[in-house]
Amino acid sequence: MSHDDSILSDTAIVWYRNDLRTGDNAALLAASQHRAVVPVFIHQPVTPARPLGGARNWWLHHSLARLGEQLESLGAPLLLLTGDPEELVPRLVQSTGASAVYWNRRYDPAYQDADAALKHQLQSDGIVAESFAGQLLHEPTRLRTGSGGFYKVYSPFWRAIEPDLDNRPPAPAPQTLAPLVPVPASENLDDWKLLPTGPDWAGGLVKAWLPGEEGAKERLAEFLDERLPDYAERRDVPGVAATSGLSPHLAHGEITPAQILEALKHSDTEASTADRTVFRKEIGWREFSWHLLANRPDLANSNYSSKFDNFPWIAPSDQALSAWRKGMTGYPIVDAGMRQLWQTGWMHNRVRMVTASFLTKHLMIDWRQGESWFWDTLVDADPASNAASWQWVAGSGADAAPYFRIFNPVLQGEKFDPEGDYVRQFVPELAQMPNRYLHKPWAAPDDVLAKAGVRLGETYPEPVVDHQTVRNRALAAYQQIKDVA
């Protein structure tokens, strides 16, 4: 369907989902050409997809509040409803007299049938129902290899989509929206109880993040101005603020990859070609993860590689799993990462790999246990990147890390946090340890520990496992399934 410059004489509904923005929003732009616009977000207590985790719900509350303010300023307030969209959208069409319903596509396979059924129902009733792209730079179900399959390795996938990444300039935000009069009655966001209570664990999230479209724009501008130079080298150093921090904004659709690439293209920051290329490839990895999920809907709960169905995971003891979750494993870089996650709802990507490797290879606990914990605690958890990344580290995924890549947490800490800035921030009980022993406090002489105020087993735990011992155990387990395969 195409639209001319004239204002259409009827009402349009724009159904918000994971696209909580006004800019580069094709559905909103299409609706804005109508005489009246009804923006709506539907809270689904029962959903075909996986319910959001606690950290995502916290973000969703604040993002919806900001979006509501933006839409109100444009002229059309955000309508909040609870229930099943297949029932509520047609009912809203009837009550408003709308002739069109627009939405932006979401690519979680769990929603595909429901969205298709609703579109068919609306069109059968003579209503214009149109969906638009926006969350991704490519259509993951349509992109195919030369043999007709989907891409299972990142490099050829990137080569296939990279040349066209800059060919879709982001759409502008509408300047104004005309409301339907009278404005439909909306539910109260606070009544949805998305925020944590008893206890309120979100204090660190409040300090670390500014949810909403404006927060996304500010973070992108800061990244391009201050962090893009030397990004290729510094992005692996968790103790410095060198990454973009845009992942939760992308997860909630407060910003699009097209907007990011457009801003990158026009940025005059003195960054090297390598810095820009590496950052573009990070956007590409997100695209690849969604490509995998769209073609393997069971990515979060089934091994991508079937040979891992025979992997001898160890049933997690409450003690081992709890030590990992709480950041009390006795390995400082692992503990710093897990505590950063709990405090801020986010973890540096290098440390995500280290902590995931520790769970799956040191403790030999099924990757699905870790994926589930990250799903609940990450503000940027999305069904594609979370699952694909966990399987990549575990070795069971597409284009996965070799089974024998078992991160040594001591060497990882010494290489990427050599001055100990990261560990000292999140594991303050080790703050006085000298760099030489910071990442292996158990190796420090008694007088060094005493001077640093560290009592192993009391103020900081002894290692829950011995690295070399469990490394050998993991290698034997991986060899076992390799031999069977």
TIMAR-236623 format. One record per atom (N, C-alpha, C): y, x, z. Coordinates in steps of 0.02 Angstrom, whole numbers, padded with zeros to 5 digits, always signed. Layout:
YXZ...
This chain:
-00060+00042+00000+00000+00000+00000+00062+00044+00000+00111+00026-00039+00172+00064-00040+00229+00020-00018+00282+00050+00007+00340+00014+00031+00403+00039-00004+00447-00008-00022+00510+00014-00050+00561+00020+00006+00623+00029-00011+00674+00041+00039+00699-00023+00072+00679-00080+00047+00704-00143+00075+00666-00159+00140+00699-00197+00183+00667-00218+00245+00623-00278+00230+00559-00274+00249+00514-00330+00238+00532-00385+00288+00519-00446+00269+00546-00503+00306+00500-00529+00360+00452-00489+00381+00404-00514+00430+00393-00464+00486+00345-00480+00528+00331-00439+00588+00271-00395+00576+00274-00333+00600+00218-00287+00596+00200-00262+00666+00136-00255+00677+00110-00226+00739+00090-00154+00724+00111-00107+00766+00086-00038+00761+00044-00025+00824-00019-00012+00812-00067-00004+00867-00073+00070+00883-00046+00089+00941-00049+00158+00964-00117+00172+00995-00142+00234+00982-00204+00256+01013-00194+00327+01041-00217+00378+01005-00206+00447+01026-00152+00479+00982-00096+00444+00975-00041+00465+00931+00025+00447+00965+00035+00471+01026+00089+00448+01068+00155+00483+01052+00181+00467+00993+00242+00500+00969+00278+00452+00922+00340+00471+00906+00378+00432+00856+00386+00471+00791+00385+00538+00794+00392+00579+00735+00325+00590+00701+00326+00602+00636+00266+00612+00596+00213+00560+00613+00235+00498+00617+00191+00442+00634+00193+00392+00577+00146+00398+00530+00148+00357+00470+00141+00283+00485+00102+00267+00536+00093+00196+00554+00159+00167+00579+00193+00203+00622+00257+00179+00648+00309+00174+00593+00309+00224+00548+00358+00224+00494+00348+00164+00448+00283+00148+00434+00269+00090+00392+00292+00025+00427+00279+00021+00492+00299-00039+00529+00374-00046+00532+00410+00011+00534+00483+00009+00541+00517-00025+00482+00482-00032+00426+00512-00064+00368+00509-00140+00371+00479-00166+00423+00475-00238+00432+00535-00262+00474+00545-00327+00471+00602-00356+00506+00595-00349+00582+00533-00352+00606+00520-00345+00678+00458-00303+00688+00458-00262+00742+00403-00216+00756+00378-00229+00826+00313-00232+00833+00281-00239+00899+00235-00179+00909+00258-00127+00945+00214-00070+00961+00170-00090+01020+00106-00075+01016+00060-00094+01070+00011-00038+01084-00003-00028+01148-00057+00017+01169-00106-00024+01210-00170-00019+01194-00221-00059+01227-00265-00014+01270-00265-00029+01334-00307+00007+01382-00376-00025+01381-00427+00016+01368-00495-00009+01362-00538+00015+01421-00547-00026+01473-00592-00005+01527-00664+00005+01503-00684-00036+01455-00750-00028+01424-00739-00007+01352-00764+00051+01335-00751+00079+01269-00814+00108+01239-00821+00106+01172-00880+00136+01141-00881+00212+01147-00824+00241+01161-00819+00314+01167-00822+00333+01241-00823+00397+01252-00826+00423+01320-00760+00410+01356-00762+00383+01417-00699+00371+01453-00663+00437+01466-00597+00434+01467-00558+00494+01480-00572+00519+01550-00566+00585+01559-00573+00614+01625-00510+00605+01667-00514+00625+01729-00458+00616+01775-00394+00650+01753-00399+00712+01728-00340+00749+01708-00308+00717+01646-00349+00694+01599-00322+00661+01540-00288+00595+01559-00317+00559+01606-00286+00496+01628-00218+00508+01660-00213+00562+01699-00147+00580+01728-00096+00591+01673-00117+00629+01622-00071+00644+01566-00054+00580+01528-00105+00539+01517-00094+00477+01479-00042+00433+01512-00044+00428+01578+00006+00387+01613+00077+00411+01598+00087+00475+01606+00155+00502+01596+00175+00501+01522+00127+00511+01478+00143+00511+01407+00162+00440+01384+00126+00390+01409+00143+00321+01393+00212+00302+01420+00227+00327+01480+00293+00312+01509+00348+00341+01465+00339+00403+01441+00390+00434+01398+00394+00397+01331+00336+00380+01303+00336+00344+01239+00371+00277+01246+00359+00243+01301+00392+00179+01313+00468+00187+01313+00492+00240+01345+00564+00253+01346+00591+00266+01276+00554+00305+01237+00577+00321+01169+00580+00258+01125+00527+00218+01128+00526+00158+01087+00579+00108+01109+00591+00105+01174+00643+00062+01199+00711+00083+01172+00722+00149+01170+00786+00174+01144+00794+00161+01069+00737+00157+01033+00740+00141+00962+00748+00066+00950+00733+00027+01001+00745-00045+00994+00686-00090+01006+00624-00062+01003+00564-00104+01010+00522-00078+01068+00519-00114+01124+00482-00090+01182+00407-00088+01170+00373-00044+01206+00301-00036+01200+00265-00090+01241+00220-00125+01208+00180-00177+01240+00116-00146+01265+00100-00159+01328+00039-00133+01359-00009-00191+01372-00070-00185+01348-00121-00236+01358-00186-00204+01379-00229-00241+01413-00294-00218+01434-00348-00262+01405-00400-00231+01377-00456-00270+01351-00485-00240+01288-00519-00282+01250-00553-00261+01189-00506-00271+01129-00490-00217+01093-00445-00224+01035-00469-00274+00983-00535-00280+00975-00561-00327+00925-00542-00399+00942-00529-00412+01005-00506-00478+01025-00430-00481+01031-00401-00428+01060-00330-00429+01075-00285-00423+01014-00304-00381+00966-00262-00372+00907-00256-00436+00866-00312-00469+00848-00305-00533+00812-00266-00585+00852-00275-00585+00918-00238-00632+00960-00163-00617+00957-00147-00552+00958-00077-00532+00954-00047-00549+00886-00087-00541+00834-00064-00560+00767-00046-00634+00766-00088-00675+00796-00077-00747+00796-00015-00765+00837-00007-00735+00896+00048-00753+00941+00115-00729+00915+00115-00675+00876+00179-00647+00851+00194-00668+00780+00144-00696+00746+00153-00713+00676+00156-00652+00631+00128-00597+00653+00130-00535+00615+00091-00541+00550+00116-00508+00499+00081-00507+00435+00047-00441+00421+00059-00392+00465+00031-00325+00453+00015-00291+00519-00038-00251+00518-00057-00210+00576-00069-00139+00549-00035-00090+00579-00042-00021+00558-00068+00022+00616-00108+00071+00599-00128+00120+00650-00144+00186+00616-00145+00238+00656-00163+00305+00632-00237+00317+00649-00272+00347+00603-00343+00356+00611-00360+00402+00670-00413+00385+00704-00442+00430+00754-00512+00447+00729-00533+00508+00744-00593+00533+00711-00654+00540+00756-00648+00514+00817-00707+00511+00860-00755+00461+00829-00816+00484+00811-00863+00438+00777-00878+00375+00816-00870+00378+00883-00885+00319+00924-00840+00260+00906-00781+00274+00878-00734+00220+00862-00738+00197+00790-00775+00232+00748-00772+00219+00677-00793+00147+00659-00849+00125+00686-00874+00058+00670-00826+00004+00694-00800+00013+00756-00755-00037+00784-00690-00042+00743-00663+00015+00723-00601+00015+00684-00613-00017+00615-00670+00000+00585-00686-00028+00519-00696-00103+00524-00729-00126+00577-00742-00198+00586-00676-00236+00596-00631-00207+00635-00567-00240+00647-00526-00243+00583-00526-00189+00545-00488-00189+00482-00515-00243+00435-00581-00248+00431-00612-00298+00388-00595-00368+00411-00596-00379+00477-00581-00445+00504-00509-00465+00488-00462-00419+00498-00392-00434+00484-00380-00448+00410-00409-00405+00368-00399-00415+00296-00431-00480+00272-00486-00499+00302-00518-00563+00284-00474-00622+00302-00432-00612+00354-00386-00665+00375-00319-00662+00338-00315-00618+00287-00254-00613+00247-00200-00570+00278-00219-00529+00327-00171-00485+00361-00176-00415+00329-00119-00385+00317-00119-00315+00294-00142-00271+00352-00195-00234+00342-00220-00188+00393-00227-00120+00359-00188-00072+00381-00186-00007+00348-00188+00049+00399-00229+00099+00386-00233+00157+00430-00207+00219+00394-00184+00267+00433-00152+00327+00405-00181+00389+00438-00174+00445+00403-00193+00509+00431-00137+00535+00476-00152+00586+00515-00099+00615+00556-00125+00662+00610-00182+00646+00639-00208+00687+00694-00233+00755+00669-00256+00756+00607-00285+00817+00578-00251+00834+00512-00264+00895+00489-00238+00917+00425-00286+00903+00368-00348+00883+00385-00397+00867+00333-00436+00805+00356-00469+00773+00308-00511+00716+00324-00582+00741+00335-00605+00743+00397-00668+00779+00412-00730+00747+00381-00728+00682+00369-00788+00650+00339-00789+00656+00263-00732+00676+00234-00728+00679+00161-00736+00750+00134-00718+00799+00174-00723+00869+00151-00797+00889+00145-00815+00915+00088-00885+00933+00077-00890+01001+00044-00947+01033+00057-00961+01098+00026-00983+01085-00046-00993+01140-00082-01015+01134-00152-01081+01099-00159-01123+01103-00107-01189+01071-00110-01188+01000-00083-01128+00977-00062-01123+00908-00039-01129+00898+00036-01141+00951+00073-01147+00945+00145-01081+00958+00180-01083+00966+00245-01023+00983+00282-01025+01057+00301-00967+01084+00318-00962+01154+00335-00989+01168+00405-01032+01217+00410-01064+01234+00473-01041+01303+00499-01002+01338+00457-00977+01404+00475-00901+01403+00466-00866+01431+00515-00794+01425+00516-00760+01458+00456-00779+01519+00439-00743+01557+00387-00739+01521+00320-00795+01497+00292-00788+01460+00229-00751+01394+00237-00757+01363+00296-00718+01303+00309-00643+01318+00305-00623+01372+00337-00553+01391+00338-00528+01407+00267-00570+01441+00229-00551+01458+00160-00542+01394+00118-00580+01342+00135-00577+01280+00097-00513+01241+00111-00490+01242+00174-00432+01199+00190-00366+01237+00193-00369+01303+00204-00307+01341+00216-00256+01337+00160-00277+01339+00096-00226+01339+00043-00184+01276+00040-00209+01220+00068-00173+01157+00063-00139+01136+00128-00139+01180+00178-00114+01160+00244-00040+01142+00244-00002+01173+00201+00070+01163+00202+00094+01111+00151+00047+01074+00123+00066+01028+00070+00084+00958+00094+00082+00946+00159+00101+00880+00184+00156+00888+00235+00219+00884+00214+00273+00890+00262+00271+00831+00311+00287+00843+00374+00284+00789+00423+00336+00734+00408+00317+00673+00421+00362+00616+00409+00415+00612+00463+00474+00589+00446+00527+00583+00496+00514+00525+00543+00545+00528+00601+00542+00471+00648+00591+00418+00624+00574+00354+00634+00621+00301+00616+00684+00306+00659+00740+00288+00630+00803+00291+00666+00813+00231+00712+00782+00176+00693+00789+00115+00733+00730+00070+00720+00715+00028+00769+00661-00022+00763+00689-00089+00786+00674-00141+00749+00696-00208+00768+00642-00241+00809+00659-00266+00869+00608-00297+00911+00593-00369+00889+00535-00393+00908+00520-00463+00900+00554-00501+00957+00585-00556+00942+00619-00597+00993+00586-00666+00995+00564-00687+01055+00566-00650+01118+00514-00594+01120+00528-00542+01159+00482-00486+01165+00419-00509+01202+00359-00494+01176+00297-00515+01210+00292-00484+01280+00261-00520+01325+00253-00497+01394+00204-00439+01396+00223-00388+01434+00183-00327+01439+00155-00319+01509+00098-00286+01514+00071-00267+01579+00111-00209+01607+00102-00195+01670+00137-00140+01704+00093-00078+01704+00120-00023+01681+00081+00039+01676+00052+00060+01744+00090+00052+01797+00066+00072+01863+00003+00033+01883-00004-00027+01859-00062-00068+01877-00127-00041+01847-00121+00003+01798-00181+00031+01767-00213+00085+01811-00176+00110+01860-00202+00157+01909-00233+00219+01876-00197+00248+01829-00220+00308+01796-00207+00370+01837-00161+00366+01885-00143+00424+01926-00190+00431+01985-00203+00493+02006-00249+00504+02062-00219+00482+02129-00262+00455+02171-00242+00438+02239-00299+00456+02285-00281+00472+02347-00332+00485+02399-00386+00535+02381-00373+00599+02370-00307+00630+02374-00272+00633+02305-00208+00646+02308-00171+00659+02246-00177+00733+02231-00220+00749+02182-00234+00819+02165-00189+00844+02109-00139+00805+02088-00102+00820+02027-00039+00862+02039-00028+00886+02100+00033+00924+02113+00042+00984+02067-00012+01021+02055-00008+01079+02011+00004+01060+01939-00022+01002+01918-00011+00978+01850+00062+00960+01840+00092+00929+01890+00162+00910+01886+00206+00972+01875+00190+01026+01910+00229+01088+01905+00218+01122+01837+00159+01115+01809+00141+01154+01749+00159+01120+01684+00166+01053+01683+00169+01017+01620+00225+00965+01618+00248+00952+01557+00295+00897+01544+00265+00855+01488+00224+00804+01506+00193+00763+01454+00246+00726+01413+00227+00710+01351+00271+00671+01308+00293+00710+01247+00321+00675+01199+00341+00704+01136+00396+00757+01145+00444+00743+01189+00497+00792+01201+00469+00855+01233+00422+00846+01279+00390+00905+01309+00354+00947+01258+00322+00914+01209+00288+00950+01156+00337+00989+01113+00393+00958+01097+00443+00992+01056+00471+01053+01093+00484+01044+01157+00511+01100+01197+00461+01158+01200+00397+01141+01210+00347+01194+01215+00338+01230+01149+00341+01193+01094+00335+01225+01028+00394+01271+01016+00454+01248+01032+00513+01290+01021+00510+01353+01063+00488+01346+01126+00483+01405+01170+00431+01453+01143+00375+01427+01119+00323+01470+01092+00348+01509+01032+00379+01475+00985+00402+01509+00924+00456+01560+00940+00499+01545+00987+00554+01591+01003+00532+01650+01045+00486+01639+01092+00472+01689+01142+00401+01717+01141+00353+01678+01118+00283+01700+01124+00249+01717+01059+00277+01693+01003+00246+01708+00939+00245+01783+00924+00300+01821+00937+00296+01893+00927+00241+01923+00970+00198+01962+00940+00141+01995+00974+00088+01946+00996+00088+01885+00968+00038+01836+00987-00033+01861+00974-00043+01895+00917-00110+01917+00899-00141+01962+00952-00099+02003+00985-00124+02048+01036-00123+02017+01106-00070+01981+01122-00060+01958+01190-00097+01893+01207-00121+01857+01157-00151+01792+01170-00215+01797+01212-00246+01856+01213-00307+01866+01252-00294+01889+01323-00232+01897+01342-00214+01922+01409-00195+01863+01453-00238+01842+01499-00224+01781+01537-00166+01788+01587-00148+01849+01605-00096+01859+01655-00026+01853+01629-00018+01843+01563+00048+01834+01534+00051+01767+01497+00109+01738+01493+00117+01674+01458+00125+01688+01384+00070+01694+01349+00072+01714+01279+00044+01662+01231+00009+01611+01256-00019+01561+01212+00031+01503+01203+00016+01458+01157+00064+01405+01142+00066+01351+01195+00011+01337+01228+00009+01282+01275+00016+01214+01244+00004+01209+01179+00013+01146+01143-00049+01102+01143-00105+01128+01167-00168+01090+01160-00167+01022+01193-00139+01013+01254-00138+00945+01281-00092+00898+01243-00038+00925+01215+00007+00883+01175-00028+00861+01110-00069+00906+01081-00108+00888+01022-00161+00837+01040-00193+00845+01098-00247+00800+01118-00222+00729+01126-00160+00721+01146-00132+00654+01155-00089+00631+01096-00087+00671+01044-00050+00652+00985+00025+00651+00995+00051+00690+01041+00123+00693+01052+00157+00738+01000+00116+00777+00966+00138+00820+00912+00080+00826+00864+00094+00839+00801+00040+00845+00752+00034+00917+00727-00025+00935+00702-00031+01002+00673+00016+01014+00614+00032+00960+00577+00079+00968+00521+00149+00986+00547+00169+00956+00602+00234+00973+00631+00235+01046+00655+00180+01067+00684+00176+01136+00709+00180+01185+00652+00142+01174+00599+00142+01220+00543+00209+01220+00506+00242+01161+00503+00307+01158+00472+00358+01199+00512+00355+01193+00578+00401+01232+00619+00385+01306+00615+00322+01324+00611+00302+01394+00604+00328+01422+00538+00322+01383+00486+00344+01406+00419+00419+01420+00418+00458+01380+00453+00531+01387+00451+00558+01427+00510+00515+01453+00552+00538+01493+00608+00562+01561+00584+00620+01583+00609+00646+01648+00590+00633+01700+00644+00588+01684+00690+00569+01731+00742+00539+01793+00711+00555+01851+00738+00530+01914+00711+00458+01925+00735+00413+01888+00704+00342+01895+00719+00307+01922+00657+00253+01958+00668+00218+01989+00613+00177+01937+00575+00156+01957+00515+00111+01913+00476+00047+01901+00514+00023+01952+00549-00038+01944+00589-00030+01892+00643+00028+01893+00677+00040+01844+00730+00037+01773+00701+00070+01763+00645+00071+01696+00615+00002+01676+00590-00033+01723+00559-00099+01708+00532-00149+01690+00587-00148+01728+00641-00194+01714+00696-00180+01646+00727-00116+01629+00734-00099+01564+00762-00122+01508+00715-00111+01517+00651-00135+01466+00603-00210+01456+00609-00246+01510+00619-00319+01505+00625-00340+01468+00689-00298+01471+00740-00312+01432+00800-00307+01358+00785-00258+01339+00745-00253+01270+00723-00315+01252+00681-00336+01301+00641-00395+01291+00599-00458+01280+00639-00465+01315+00696-00525+01307+00737-00529+01236+00765-00472+01208+00783-00470+01138+00806-00494+01091+00749-00470+01104+00689-00492+01064+00632-00567+01070+00621-00593+01131+00628-00665+01142+00618-00705+01104+00670-00681+01103+00732-00716+01067+00785-00721+00993+00769-00666+00965+00743-00668+00894+00725-00712+00882+00664-00714+00929+00619-00758+00924+00561-00831+00921+00585-00848+00962+00634-00916+00962+00662-00931+00895+00695-00885+00871+00737-00898+00809+00773-00905+00750+00726-00863+00748+00675-00866+00692+00628-00933+00689+00592-00964+00747+00584-01028+00750+00549-01088+00756+00596-01074+00771+00659-01126+00772+00710-01100+00734+00771-01104+00668+00771-01075+00628+00825-01104+00642+00894-01163+00672+00897-01195+00686+00961-01177+00755+00988-01123+00784+00964-01107+00854+00980-01099+00867+01055-01077+00817+01093-01064+00828+01164-01127+00821+01207-01180+00795+01179-01239+00785+01222-01305+00810+01192-01304+00835+01131-01364+00861+01100-01352+00931+01072-01401+00974+01077-01395+01040+01049-01386+01036+00973-01334+01069+00948-01325+01072+00876-01385+01107+00844-01408+01161+00876-01467+01196+00852-01527+01170+00891-01574+01140+00856-01630+01107+00889-01675+01155+00927-01674+01220+00909-01717+01267+00945-01697+01272+01018-01634+01254+01034-01613+01256+01103-01640+01198+01144-01673+01151+01111-01705+01098+01149-01761+01126+01193-01784+01185+01177-01837+01217+01216-01811+01271+01263-01745+01276+01270-01718+01328+01312-01734+01313+01385-01756+01363+01424-01777+01352+01493-01718+01352+01542-01673+01302+01535-01618+01298+01583-01645+01291+01654-01608+01318+01700-01626+01313+01771-01592+01251+01800-01630+01209+01834-01600+01150+01866-01547+01174+01914-01485+01150+01905-01430+01177+01946-01437+01158+02020-01434+01209+02062-01430+01195+02134-01359+01173+02150-01353+01132+02202-01286+01111+02222-01243+01171+02240-01274+01222+02269-01237+01281+02290-01209+01320+02230-01251+01332+02180-01229+01372+02123-01177+01335+02082-01189+01271+02068-01142+01233+02028-01076+01224+02065-01080+01213+02130-01019+01205+02169-00979+01270+02172-01013+01326+02179-00978+01390+02180-00940+01402+02115-00971+01383+02060-00938+01391+01994-00878+01344+01989-00888+01281+02007-00834+01232+02001-00774+01250+02045-00788+01275+02104-00734+01288+02152-00703+01357+02144-00732+01399+02100-00706+01467+02093-00724+01509+02153-00787+01507+02172-00811+01545+02230-00876+01581+02212-00878+01610+02152-00939+01644+02128-00943+01717+02152-00887+01744+02175-00885+01814+02193-00865+01860+02135-00856+01831+02077-00831+01868+02019-00759+01847+02008-00710+01891+02021-00640+01870+02023-00613+01838+01959-00631+01864+01900-00603+01834+01839-00630+01764+01828-00693+01753+01846-00722+01686+01842-00688+01640+01891-00680+01662+01952-00651+01620+02004-00578+01604+01989-00542+01653+01962-00472+01640+01944-00468+01586+01891-00512+01588+01842-00511+01538+01789-00526+01468+01815-00578+01463+01857-00596+01397+01882-00543+01369+01929-00509+01411+01965-00455+01387+02009-00393+01369+01968-00379+01407+01915-00324+01387+01871-00338+01318+01842-00399+01306+01822-00418+01241+01795-00405+01185+01845-00426+01195+01907-00418+01143+01957-00345+01133+01975-00308+01186+01978-00238+01181+01999-00192+01154+01944-00204+01173+01882-00157+01157+01828-00185+01112+01774-00251+01098+01775-00281+01058+01723-00291+01095+01658-00287+01160+01660-00291+01201+01599-00318+01269+01617-00349+01301+01569-00373+01369+01579-00362+01410+01516-00343+01472+01526-00333+01518+01469-00396+01523+01428-00389+01525+01361-00447+01522+01317-00496+01580+01328-00471+01640+01337-00516+01697+01349-00558+01684+01411-00527+01657+01462-00563+01646+01524-00609+01585+01518-00592+01538+01475-00639+01483+01462-00705+01511+01437-00701+01560+01392-00763+01590+01366-00801+01626+01420-00765+01661+01463-00797+01699+01517-00831+01652+01567-00796+01600+01587-00824+01553+01636-00882+01514+01606-00877+01496+01543-00932+01460+01510-00993+01504+01503-00982+01567+01485-01037+01614+01479-01070+01625+01547-01030+01627+01599-01057+01637+01667-01103+01579+01686-01081+01518+01672-01122+01460+01691-01187+01459+01651-01183+01470+01586-01241+01461+01543-01288+01522+01542-01260+01581+01554-01301+01641+01547-01314+01678+01613-01265+01677+01658-01278+01707+01724-01316+01658+01769-01294+01596+01769-01327+01546+01811-01381+01508+01773-01380+01513+01707-01428+01479+01662-01429+01404+01674-01370+01377+01686-01361+01304+01694-01342+01275+01626-01372+01220+01610-01362+01186+01545-01288+01179+01530-01269+01195+01468-01199+01193+01448-01168+01124+01457-01209+01071+01455-01183+01004+01463-01153+00991+01531-01177+01028+01582-01147+01023+01648-01076+01049+01648-01066+01104+01613-00999+01133+01609-00953+01092+01565-00980+01068+01510-00940+01027+01465-00915+00965+01501-00957+00936+01542-00938+00876+01580-00883+00891+01631-00888+00948+01665-00837+00967+01714-00770+00979+01680-00771+01014+01624-00710+01026+01587-00680+00960+01562-00724+00915+01541-00700+00850+01516-00659+00814+01569-00680+00819+01631-00646+00783+01684-00584+00819+01709-00581+00885+01703-00528+00923+01735-00476+00951+01687-00490+00953+01623-00443+00981+01574-00394+00928+01549-00330+00944+01549-00281+00898+01520-00285+00898+01443-00318+00949+01414-00323+00952+01341-00394+00937+01317-00437+00909+01360-00506+00896+01340-00507+00846+01282-00536+00866+01227-00547+00817+01174-00621+00821+01154-00648+00768+01125-00720+00766+01114-00745+00817+01064-00701+00843+01022-00722+00891+00972-00720+00963+00999-00661+00986+01018-00653+01056+01039-00693+01072+01101-00695+01026+01149-00731+01039+01211-00805+01050+01198-00835+01004+01161-00907+01009+01147-00923+01068+01102-00883+01076+01049-00897+01130+01001-00890+01198+01034-00840+01206+01077-00829+01271+01109-00884+01287+01160-00905+01236+01198-00959+01248+01245-01024+01268+01209-01039+01234+01155-01100+01251+01117-01093+01320+01085-01032+01338+01064-01022+01404+01035-01038+01458+01085-01013+01451+01146-01026+01502+01197-01099+01503+01217-01129+01444+01225-01199+01441+01246-01246+01470+01194-01224+01469+01131-01266+01495+01077-01301+01440+01039-01293+01377+01061-01329+01322+01030-01289+01288+00974-01226+01309+00964-01182+01273+00918-01180+01301+00848-01137+01271+00808-01124+01294+00740-01085+01358+00743-01103+01406+00700-01067+01469+00696-01060+01500+00766-01113+01494+00805-01109+01512+00876-01108+01587+00888-01085+01605+00947-01088+01675+00969-01162+01695+00972-01178+01756+00953-01249+01777+00957-01277+01768+01027-01341+01750+01031-01372+01736+01095-01366+01794+01144-01362+01855+01116-01360+01914+01160-01290+01930+01184-01240+01891+01164-01172+01904+01188-01165+01872+01256-01173+01912+01306-01168+01889+01376-01110+01926+01407-01056+01891+01416-00995+01923+01441-01007+01953+01511-00990+02016+01517-00990+02049+01583-00924+02032+01616-00924+01991+01670-00860+01969+01699-00819+02026+01728-00851+02080+01748-00813+02137+01774-00775+02171+01717-00811+02185+01662-00779+02219+01606-00727+02174+01573-00740+02109+01570-00691+02063+01542-00627+02063+01584-00635+02063+01649-00577+02066+01693-00538+02131+01685-00574+02186+01683-00541+02251+01678-00506+02260+01611-00535+02230+01558-00506+02238+01492-00445+02193+01481-00451+02130+01502-00399+02081+01486-00351+02066+01544-00368+02089+01603-00323+02080+01661-00320+02147+01699-00302+02201+01663-00307+02268+01693-00262+02278+01754-00205+02246+01755-00160+02252+01813-00174+02199+01866-00219+02154+01851-00239+02104+01900-00189+02048+01911-00141+02039+01866-00091+01986+01875-00123+01917+01879-00171+01905+01837-00204+01839+01834-00245+01826+01897-00287+01874+01914-00330+01865+01973-00288+01858+02036-00237+01899+02043-00196+01895+02104-00159+01829+02110-00142+01798+02052-00108+01734+02054-00154+01678+02079-00216+01678+02056-00259+01622+02072-00312+01637+02125-00321+01701+02141-00366+01719+02196-00326+01761+02244-00279+01730+02280-00232+01769+02321-00264+01807+02377-00325+01789+02397-00357+01827+02451-00375+01897+02429-00372+01911+02364-00384+01979+02338-00320+02014+02319-00263+01986+02335-00199+02012+02311-00187+02085+02330-00213+02107+02387-00200+02175+02410-00253+02225+02388-00301+02203+02350-00352+02248+02325-00323+02294+02271-00339+02358+02272-00315+02402+02218-00349+02384+02152-00315+02398+02097-00341+02380+02031-00411+02407+02020-00425+02464+02047-00490+02496+02034-00548+02451+02056-00539+02413+02109-00592+02372+02136-00579+02297+02131-00523+02279+02102-00503+02209+02103-00555+02164+02070-00585+02187+02015-00632+02145+01979-00705+02156+02001-00715+02199+02050-00782+02210+02080-00773+02228+02154-00748+02183+02194-00733+02199+02264-00794+02221+02303-00853+02199+02284-00914+02220+02319-00927+02295+02313-00896+02326+02263-00906+02398+02253-00857+02440+02293-00809+02408+02325-00757+02445+02361-00784+02471+02428-00763+02531+02448-00781+02556+02514-00754+02511+02569-00785+02516+02627-00766+02473+02683-00693+02482+02702-00668+02544+02700-00599+02554+02721-00550+02523+02671-00568+02523+02607-00525+02491+02557-00523+02415+02568-00582+02386+02581-00584+02315+02594-00544+02297+02657-00552+02338+02708-00516+02325+02771-00441+02329+02761-00419+02378+02724-00347+02386+02712-00319+02327+02673-00361+02298+02627-00340+02242+02587-00349+02175+02623-00377+02178+02682-00388+02116+02721-00443+02073+02693-00491+02104+02658-00546+02067+02627-00610+02078+02667-00642+02023+02687-00707+02026+02720-00756+01987+02676-00797+02025+02639-00843+01993+02593-00891+01947+02630-00900+01888+02602-00941+01839+02635-00903+01795+02684-00840+01816+02698-00799+01776+02744-00734+01754+02709-00691+01801+02694-00628+01783+02660-00637+01776+02585-00688+01809+02558-00704+01804+02487-00779+01812+02480-00812+01772+02437-00885+01773+02434-00915+01835+02403-00975+01850+02426-01016+01899+02391-01035+01869+02323-01051+01910+02272-01072+01882+02208-01133+01837+02215-01131+01780+02182-01188+01733+02189-01249+01758+02151-01239+01802+02102-01294+01833+02065-01276+01905+02049-01327+01945+02034-01315+02013+02011-01313+02013+01935-01260+02041+01906-01249+02037+01834-01308+02064+01794-01330+02124+01809-01382+02154+01768-01448+02116+01772-01464+02092+01832-01526+02054+01841-01525+01990+01800-01471+01952+01805-01470+01888+01770-01458+01898+01695-01427+01953+01676-01420+01967+01605-01489+01976+01573-01531+02014+01607-01599+02024+01582-01638+01958+01579-01627+01916+01631-01661+01851+01632-01639+01808+01573-01574+01807+01560-01548+01767+01504-01573+01793+01437-01573+01858+01428-01597+01886+01365-01670+01869+01354-01710+01870+01407-01780+01852+01400-01788+01779+01380-01746+01736+01408-01749+01665+01392-01729+01653+01320-01677+01687+01297-01655+01680+01227-01708+01707+01180-01740+01762+01199-01792+01790+01157-01851+01742+01151-01863+01706+01206-01919+01658+01208-01910+01603+01155-01850+01574+01151-01841+01521+01102-01835+01550+01031-01812+01612+01027-01807+01644+00961-01878+01655+00933-01923+01675+00976-01992+01688+00954-02027+01623+00934-02011+01569+00971-02041+01504+00954-02015+01479+00887-01948+01488+00877-01918+01466+00815-01946+01505+00756
